């Protein structure tokens, strides 16, 4: 037995991938702390300097050689690691399970999986091999794991990410006043622009209609941004996704709708349904931006969402999972 190792823990490796730009904690300092506190494993650390490198790392580590690919960062970082896996030729089941450690300003996937900023939890879950397969949704071939959509959500995501890139002060405010900042930016977006309104044709297994929408949310889980309850008993393990459609309204009515969602209630006139597939076609020939996992995923005038059941192995802690 290797000196200092618990006899029940075999000598395996953990790939630790840390986004050096993650907003919640210092990535290099966290890597050093993980090296000191995680025992029984050889830690291989990586600080990717580009999105391309992050995607490559997401698909590099095989289950037979690594107990986990631990990705430190927010939802956007986790999404890029997922994209690397999605585009690789290697089967997802052959790759080491992902551990989405919440190191960013938005950590919706980690919260849904019950993962906290605890290295004790990391040790317990990896020692116990507590990885599970969750559903993944794709839009025009681009994968996401949490909530995606069009309309005001995409406009807000673009505004927040643009401002974060331009201002370190704003990054600090997002970390400190997350819900309040999102609320203020939502109000500004709704009151100063109408570009998020789209005239679309929506088609799915269970619903078909042409209408003007202020927002469409495609939900693999219930919550967006921590406190906006856009889903209704949606799970990333049930093989279907939920859809919430908010028809186009005047600005004050739309602000009221968002307030209702924050309180956990469904706005009047909203449309909900569950499905395995969803198509959204612009009736104006406009490219429609799509947000997902905290980023703008793509924009296109024809959008096709598809469910991929149990397509991603991740670590999960049901004991810590947040009540819905």
N, C-alpha and C positions, 0 to 999 in steps of 0.2 A: 504494500500500500504506500502511496506517496505520502511523505510526512505532512501532517497538518490537514489532511483530507478526511472528511467523514467517511467511514467504511461503506456506507450505503450509496455514495455518490461516485460514479465512474468519472474518469478524467475525460471530459468532452469540452467542446469549444462553444463559445458564444460570440457571434459577430455583433459588435456594438457600432451602429451607424448613427452618428450625431450630426444634425444640421447645425453648423457653426453660427448661423444667423437666427436660430430659434429664439423666440422672444421672452420666454418665461424664466429661464435659468441660463447660466453660463455653460455652454456645451463642453469646452475643454475641462473646466473644473468638475463638471458632473462625470465626465469620463474617468478622471482620476479617482473620484470618490467611488465609482462603480468598481474600478480595479482593486481598491482597498477592501471594499465591503462584500463583494460577491466572492464566495469561496467554492472550491470544487470544480472550477472550470478555467480553462485557458481563455482569456479575454483578448479578442482581436478587435482593435478600435479603428474606425475610419471617419474622417471628417471631409466629406465630399465638397469640392469647390465649385461644382456646377450641377444643374439639374440632370444633365446627361450622365454624370458620374454617379449621382444618387440613384438614378434608374438602373444603371448597370449593377450597382451593389445590391439593389433589391432582388435581383435574380441570380446572384452568384453563389449563394450558400445552400448546400444540399443537406437534407435531413440526416443522412447517414453519417455526416461529419460534424454537424452543428446541432446543439440542443435548441437554439433559438437565433433568430435574426432580430435583435433588439433595436428598434428605430426610435431615436430621441428627437422629438419635434412636435409640431402641431398637425392639424388635419391635412394641410397642404403637403407637408413632408411625407406623411403616411401615404398620401395619394400617389406621390411620385414613386415611392418604393413599390407600391402596388402596380403602377403602370409598367415598371421594369419587369415584374413577374408576368404581367398580362401579355407583354409583347415577346417574352422569351419562348424559345422552342421547348424548354423543359416543362414537364407536367408540374402543376402546382403542388400535387401531393408528394412530389419528390423533393420539394424545397423545404428548408427549415421553417417552422411556423414563425409568423411575425409576432413580436411583442411591441405594440404601439405605446411606448412610454410617453406620458403627457408632458412634453417640454416646450410647447408653444403657447400662443395666446388663445387659440381655439383648439379644444381637445374633445370634440363631440364623440368621436369613435371610442377614445379611451374611457370616457364617462359611461358610454353605453355598455362597455365591456367590464365595468367595475374596476378599472385600473387607476391607481393613484400614483403620486410622486413618492413612492415608498420602495426602497431597495429590499426591504424585508419581504414585501409582497412579491417582487421579482424573484427573489431566491425561492420562496415557497412554491410559486406557480411553476417555475422551470424545473425545480427539483421533482415536483409531482407530475410533470408532463401534462399539465392541465390546458392543452390546446384543443380547440374545437373548430369545426368548419362553419363558417358563416356565409350568407348570401352576398353576392356582388351584383350590382346593376351596371349596365353599360349604356352610354348614349353615343350613337354613331361609332361604336367600337371603343370608346374611352370609358374606363371603369371608375366607379366610385362606391363608397361603402355606407355613407351616412344619408344626407338629404341633398337633393339637387333640384334645379328648377329654372324657370324663366320669369321675366318681369321684374318687379321691384326687388326681389331677392338678388338677381344678377346685377342690377344697377347698384344696389347697396354694397355687394361684394366688391365690385370694381372700384367704387368710390373709396371704400375703406383700404383696400390694398394699394391703390395709387397714393393715398395720403400717408400710409405707413412707409412706403418707399421714400417719400419726400421729407418726412419729418420724424426724427428720433423722439421728439417730445410727444408726438401723437402715439408712437408705439408704447411709450410709458403709460399714457392715459388709457390706452386700450387694455393694458395689463391690469391697471388699478381699478378702472371704472368700466369694466367690460360691458355689462348690460346697459348701463346708462349711456355709454358712448354709442352703442348700436341703436338705441332708441332715438338719440339726438340725430344721428346720421340718417336714420330711416325717415324721420320727419323732414329733414332738409331735402332728401332725395324726392320725396313725394310732393313737397310744396314747390319745388323749383324746376321740375322736369316732368314731361309727359312721354318721354321716349321709351319708358318701360312698358307702355301699353301696347298690346299686340292683338291684331285681328287674326285668329287662327282657326284651323279645323283640327279638332281633337278626335282621335279614334283609338279605341282599345277593345279588349275582349267584352267589356260590359258597358261602355259608354261611347257615344258618337254625337258630336255637335260642332257647329261653327258659332263662335262668339268672340267678343272682345274681352281680353283678360288683363287684369293688373298683375296677377301672379299665378303660377302653377308650381306646386311643390311635389316632388317625387320622393317618397319617404321609405327608407329602409330602416328607420327608427323614428321615434315620436318627436324628439326635440332637436331644434336648430339653434345654434348660438347659446346653448345652455338653458334658455328659459322660454323660447318661442315654441309652443306645442302645436306643430303643424301636422303631426300624425295622430292617428287614433288607434291605439293598440297595435301599432306596427312593430314588427320584429325582424331582425336580420337573420332569423332562423326558420321562417315560415314558408319560404318559397314563393311569396308574392310581395308586391310593393303597393303601398297606399298612394293615392293621388288626391291632392287638395287643390281645387280650382277657385280662385277669387276673381269674380267678374270685374270688369272695368267700372270704376266708380269715381265720384268727385273726390278731391284730396282729403277733405275732412272725414268723409265716410270711410275711406281706405285707412286713415289713421285710427279710426275707431275699431275697424276690423283687426288691425294689428294689436291693438290693446286687448281685444277680446282673446286673441290667440295667446298673448302673454299670460292671461289669467286662466288659460286652459279651456276656454269655451270656443265653440265654432261660430263664426259670424253668420248672420242671416244672409241667405242667398248663396252661400258657399256650396260647392259641389264636392262630395267625397265618394270615392270608389276604390276598390282594390283590383289588381290586374297582374298579368304576367308580361304584358307588352303595352306600349303606348307610342303613338305617333302624333307629332304636332307639326302641322304644315302652315307656314305663313301664307295668308291670303293677300298679302301686299307685295310679295316677292322680296321681303326684307330678311336679311340674316338676323337670326335670333340668338343673342348670347345666352349661354347656359352656365350657371354656377354649380359647383358640387364639391364637397369636402373642403369648403373654404376658399376655393379658387374658381376662376373662369376656366372652364374645361375646353370650350370651343364655341364657335358660332356658325350657324348654318340655317338656311330657310326650311330645310326638312330635317326633323329630329326624330330618331327612333330609339326608344328606351326598351331594354330587354333585361329580364331577370335571369341570373345564373345561380341556381341553387347550390349552396354548400361549396362555393368555388374558392374560398380562401381560408387557410388554417391560421388562427390567431389564438393568443392566450387570453383567457377570460376568467374572471373571478365572480361567480354568482353570489358569493357572500357579500361583496362590496357593491353589487350592481344597484344603481339608483332606482328607487321606486318610481313608477310611472304615474 
